[in-house]
Amino acid sequence: MRSIPPLRGCVQYQATPELVWNTRLDEEKTMGTSSDIPALRRGLAVLQLLAGKAGPVSASAIARELELPRSTTYHLLAELERTRFVTRLPAERRYGLGIAAFELGSAYLRHDPLERLAGTLLRELVEQVGHNAHLGVLHGNELVYLIKERPARPETLVTDVGVRLPAHLTASGRAILAHLPAAHVRALYPSASSFVRRTDRGPHSLSQLRQTLAAERRRGWACEDGHVTAGFASVAYPVFDHGHLPIAAISVTLRHHCDGDPCEFDWTPLATRVRATADNLTRRIGGRTAS
């Protein structure tokens, strides 16, 4: 496996009653000792609870669901925020998963058959469409390409294995971003300087990115035409984990030029094939496809 440190949507876990009960039992057994294990387990329980929610959660709700003292909950959240596992949203008085949680959640790709399974599917996709196909994952606000499959006569592209590109400009990056909670997208793009530009196209502010992601989420797939390289376009669809969080994206890139932005070209036939491949990979890794 390659040593690229990818970033993608966190693996989702549910804070089950068994988890809460076992956490309390273990705390009672070790109470009065100098062991840090109870605190570690409380912190993990907080992360698992946040991962199982559709959006940010208040400290009081966390304390209530995990049956922790409020003071303990605030101490845990402060430490998790300091280490970037949790993001605090002052205006909402809520907490969500932070960047470090994404990095940790994505690490299992290095031990997972995702790339091996994707390779076969991408080769089949290339045979169907006759264009370059890729598997990519998020790393921060960049898209990292893990696999690239080429047709018999490939175009020369910048999207080689290991290449990193601004996620907000790539179809694969936006396919993943469109299915992440708004708080996570906001954390990835904290300022105007986060919006690197390669051409004169593509979103260059958080508001524009939100509008683009909303449109692509409604449509069901992401597309960029000249946002990364003039004269080339890409169509992408995400791969989901068992909690329906995006962990990667499959894309097809081809030579194409469109005068308008957004382009009015009908990408539906190609997008349908890309989505079928991504859904196939989602099922093979035990993920949950979109309804």
C-alpha positions as CSV (number, residue, x, y, z in Angstrom):
1,M,0.0,0.0,0.0
2,R,1.1,3.5,-0.6
3,S,2.2,5.7,2.3
4,I,0.1,8.7,1.3
5,P,-1.7,10.0,4.3
6,P,-5.3,10.5,2.9
7,L,-8.1,12.4,4.5
8,R,-11.7,11.6,4.2
9,G,-14.9,11.5,6.0
10,C,-14.6,9.9,9.5
11,V,-15.8,6.3,10.0
12,Q,-19.1,6.6,11.7
13,Y,-19.8,4.9,15.0
14,Q,-22.9,4.9,17.1
15,A,-22.8,5.7,20.8
16,T,-24.8,2.6,21.7
17,P,-26.3,1.9,25.1
18,E,-23.8,-0.9,25.5
19,L,-20.9,1.6,25.0
20,V,-22.4,4.0,27.6
21,W,-23.0,1.2,30.1
22,N,-19.6,-0.4,29.7
23,T,-17.9,3.0,30.0
24,R,-19.7,3.6,33.3
25,L,-18.8,0.1,34.6
26,D,-15.1,0.5,33.7
27,E,-15.0,3.9,35.4
28,E,-16.5,2.5,38.6
29,K,-14.0,-0.3,38.6
30,T,-11.0,2.0,38.3
31,M,-12.3,4.9,40.5
32,G,-9.7,6.1,43.0
33,T,-6.8,4.9,40.9
34,S,-4.2,6.9,39.1
35,S,-5.0,5.3,35.8
36,D,-5.8,7.5,32.8
37,I,-7.9,4.8,31.2
38,P,-11.3,6.0,32.4
39,A,-10.6,9.5,31.0
40,L,-9.5,8.0,27.7
41,R,-12.6,6.0,27.5
42,R,-14.8,9.0,28.2
43,G,-13.0,10.9,25.5
44,L,-13.5,8.1,23.0
45,A,-17.2,7.9,24.0
46,V,-17.6,11.6,23.2
47,L,-16.0,11.2,19.8
48,Q,-18.1,8.2,19.0
49,L,-21.2,10.1,20.0
50,L,-20.3,13.0,17.8
51,A,-19.5,10.7,14.9
52,G,-23.0,9.2,15.2
53,K,-24.8,12.6,14.9
54,A,-25.9,14.3,11.7
55,G,-24.6,17.7,13.0
56,P,-22.9,19.5,16.0
57,V,-24.1,18.7,19.5
58,S,-24.4,20.8,22.6
59,A,-22.3,20.0,25.7
60,S,-25.4,19.4,27.8
61,A,-26.7,16.9,25.3
62,I,-23.3,15.1,25.3
63,A,-23.4,15.0,29.1
64,R,-26.9,13.7,29.2
65,E,-26.5,11.0,26.6
66,L,-23.2,9.7,28.1
67,E,-24.4,10.3,31.7
68,L,-21.4,12.3,32.6
69,P,-21.1,15.2,35.0
70,R,-21.3,18.5,33.1
71,S,-18.0,19.7,34.5
72,T,-16.3,16.5,33.3
73,T,-17.9,16.9,29.9
74,Y,-16.6,20.5,29.5
75,H,-13.1,19.4,30.6
76,L,-13.1,16.6,28.0
77,L,-14.4,18.9,25.2
78,A,-11.7,21.5,26.1
79,E,-8.9,18.9,25.7
80,L,-10.4,17.4,22.6
81,E,-10.7,20.9,21.1
82,R,-7.1,21.7,22.0
83,T,-5.9,18.5,20.1
84,R,-8.2,19.3,17.2
85,F,-10.4,16.2,17.6
86,V,-13.3,18.5,18.3
87,T,-14.4,21.8,16.8
88,R,-16.3,24.3,19.0
89,L,-18.9,26.5,17.3
90,P,-19.3,29.5,19.6
91,A,-22.3,31.0,17.8
92,E,-24.3,27.7,18.0
93,R,-22.9,26.7,21.4
94,R,-22.3,23.2,20.0
95,Y,-19.4,20.9,19.2
96,G,-18.6,18.8,16.1
97,L,-15.7,16.6,15.0
98,G,-12.5,18.3,14.2
99,I,-9.8,17.9,11.6
100,A,-7.8,15.4,13.7
101,A,-10.8,13.2,13.9
102,F,-10.9,13.1,10.1
103,E,-7.2,12.3,9.9
104,L,-7.6,9.5,12.4
105,G,-10.7,8.1,10.8
106,S,-9.1,8.0,7.4
107,A,-6.0,6.1,8.5
108,Y,-7.7,2.7,8.2
109,L,-7.4,3.1,4.4
110,R,-3.8,2.1,4.8
111,H,-5.0,-1.3,6.2
112,D,-8.1,-1.6,4.1
113,P,-8.8,-3.3,0.7
114,L,-10.4,-0.2,-0.6
115,E,-7.6,0.5,-3.2
116,R,-7.4,-3.2,-4.3
117,L,-11.2,-3.4,-4.7
118,A,-11.3,0.0,-6.5
119,G,-8.6,-0.9,-9.0
120,T,-10.7,-3.6,-10.6
121,L,-13.8,-1.4,-10.8
122,L,-11.9,1.5,-12.2
123,R,-10.4,-0.6,-15.0
124,E,-13.9,-1.8,-15.9
125,L,-15.1,1.9,-15.8
126,V,-12.3,2.9,-18.2
127,E,-13.3,0.1,-20.6
128,Q,-16.8,1.4,-20.6
129,V,-16.2,5.2,-21.1
130,G,-12.7,5.3,-22.7
131,H,-11.4,8.0,-20.4
132,N,-9.1,8.3,-17.4
133,A,-10.6,7.2,-14.1
134,H,-9.4,8.0,-10.5
135,L,-9.9,7.2,-6.9
136,G,-9.3,10.1,-4.6
137,V,-9.6,11.0,-0.9
138,L,-9.5,14.2,1.1
139,H,-6.4,15.3,3.0
140,G,-7.3,18.6,4.7
141,N,-8.8,20.8,2.0
142,E,-6.9,19.0,-0.7
143,L,-7.8,16.0,-2.9
144,V,-5.2,13.2,-3.0
145,Y,-5.3,10.8,-5.9
146,L,-4.7,7.2,-4.8
147,I,-5.4,5.3,-8.1
148,K,-5.4,6.3,-11.7
149,E,-6.5,3.9,-14.5
150,R,-5.8,4.9,-18.1
151,P,-7.4,3.9,-21.4
152,A,-5.4,2.6,-24.3
153,R,-4.7,6.1,-25.6
154,P,-4.7,8.3,-22.5
155,E,-4.7,12.1,-22.3
156,T,-1.9,13.7,-20.4
157,L,-3.3,14.9,-17.1
158,V,-2.1,16.5,-13.8
159,T,-4.0,13.9,-11.8
160,D,-1.3,11.3,-11.3
161,V,-1.1,9.1,-8.2
162,G,0.0,11.1,-5.2
163,V,-0.8,14.5,-6.7
164,R,-2.7,16.8,-4.4
165,L,-5.1,19.4,-5.8
166,P,-7.5,22.0,-4.2
167,A,-10.5,20.0,-3.2
168,H,-13.0,22.8,-3.9
169,L,-11.8,22.8,-7.6
170,T,-11.9,19.1,-8.3
171,A,-15.0,17.1,-9.0
172,S,-13.9,14.4,-6.6
173,G,-13.2,16.8,-3.8
174,R,-16.6,18.5,-4.1
175,A,-18.3,15.1,-4.4
176,I,-16.9,14.4,-0.9
177,L,-17.4,17.9,0.6
178,A,-21.0,17.9,-0.5
179,H,-21.8,15.1,1.9
180,L,-19.9,16.4,4.9
181,P,-21.6,18.4,7.7
182,A,-21.5,22.2,7.1
183,A,-19.4,22.7,10.2
184,H,-16.6,20.4,8.8
185,V,-16.6,22.2,5.5
186,R,-16.3,25.5,7.4
187,A,-13.4,24.2,9.4
188,L,-11.6,23.2,6.2
189,Y,-12.0,26.7,4.7
190,P,-11.6,29.1,7.5
191,S,-10.5,32.1,5.4
192,A,-10.4,33.5,1.9
193,S,-6.8,32.3,1.6
194,S,-8.1,28.8,1.7
195,F,-9.5,29.2,-1.8
196,V,-6.6,28.5,-4.1
197,R,-7.3,29.2,-7.8
198,R,-5.8,27.5,-10.8
199,T,-7.9,29.0,-13.6
200,D,-10.6,31.8,-13.6
201,R,-13.3,29.2,-12.8
202,G,-14.6,27.5,-9.6
203,P,-15.7,28.8,-6.2
204,H,-13.4,31.3,-4.5
205,S,-15.4,32.0,-1.3
206,L,-17.2,29.9,1.3
207,S,-20.6,31.2,0.2
208,Q,-19.9,30.2,-3.4
209,L,-18.6,26.8,-2.3
210,R,-21.7,26.2,-0.2
211,Q,-23.9,27.1,-3.2
212,T,-22.0,24.8,-5.5
213,L,-22.0,21.9,-3.0
214,A,-25.8,22.4,-2.5
215,A,-26.4,22.2,-6.2
216,E,-24.2,19.2,-6.7
217,R,-25.8,17.4,-3.7
218,R,-29.3,18.0,-5.2
219,R,-28.1,16.8,-8.6
220,G,-26.5,13.7,-7.2
221,W,-23.0,14.1,-8.6
222,A,-20.2,16.7,-8.9
223,C,-18.7,18.1,-12.1
224,E,-16.0,20.6,-12.9
225,D,-15.2,22.0,-16.3
226,G,-11.9,23.9,-16.6
227,H,-11.6,24.5,-12.8
228,V,-8.4,22.5,-12.5
229,T,-7.0,22.6,-16.0
230,A,-8.4,24.6,-19.0
231,G,-9.8,22.2,-21.6
232,F,-10.5,19.3,-19.3
233,A,-13.5,18.3,-17.3
234,S,-14.3,15.7,-14.6
235,V,-17.4,14.0,-13.2
236,A,-17.3,12.4,-9.8
237,Y,-19.4,10.5,-7.2
238,P,-18.6,9.7,-3.6
239,V,-17.9,6.3,-2.0
240,F,-19.7,6.0,1.4
241,D,-18.9,4.1,4.6
242,H,-21.4,2.1,6.7
243,G,-22.6,5.3,8.3
244,H,-23.2,7.0,4.9
245,L,-20.2,9.4,5.3
246,P,-18.1,10.0,2.2
247,I,-14.6,8.3,2.5
248,A,-13.5,8.7,-1.1
249,A,-14.7,9.5,-4.6
250,I,-14.5,8.0,-8.1
251,S,-14.1,10.3,-11.0
252,V,-13.6,10.3,-14.8
253,T,-11.6,13.0,-16.5
254,L,-11.7,13.9,-20.2
255,R,-10.8,16.6,-22.7
256,H,-13.7,19.1,-22.9
257,H,-14.2,22.8,-23.2
258,C,-17.3,24.7,-22.2
259,D,-17.7,28.5,-22.6
260,G,-20.1,28.9,-19.6
261,D,-19.5,28.4,-15.9
262,P,-21.4,26.4,-14.8
263,C,-21.4,24.4,-18.1
264,E,-24.7,23.5,-19.6
265,F,-23.4,20.3,-21.2
266,D,-25.4,17.2,-20.3
267,W,-23.1,15.0,-18.2
268,T,-25.9,12.6,-17.1
269,P,-24.9,9.5,-19.2
270,L,-21.3,9.7,-17.9
271,A,-22.3,10.5,-14.4
272,T,-24.6,7.5,-14.3
273,R,-21.7,5.2,-15.1
274,V,-19.5,6.9,-12.5
275,R,-22.2,6.6,-9.9
276,A,-22.8,2.9,-10.6
277,T,-19.0,2.2,-10.1
278,A,-18.9,4.2,-6.9
279,D,-22.0,2.5,-5.5
280,N,-20.5,-0.8,-6.4
281,L,-17.4,0.0,-4.4
282,T,-19.5,1.3,-1.5
283,R,-21.4,-2.0,-1.3
284,R,-18.1,-4.0,-1.5
285,I,-16.6,-2.3,1.5
286,G,-19.8,-2.7,3.5
287,G,-20.9,0.9,3.0
288,R,-24.4,2.4,2.6
289,T,-25.4,3.8,-0.8
290,A,-27.7,6.8,-1.2
291,S,-31.4,6.0,-1.4
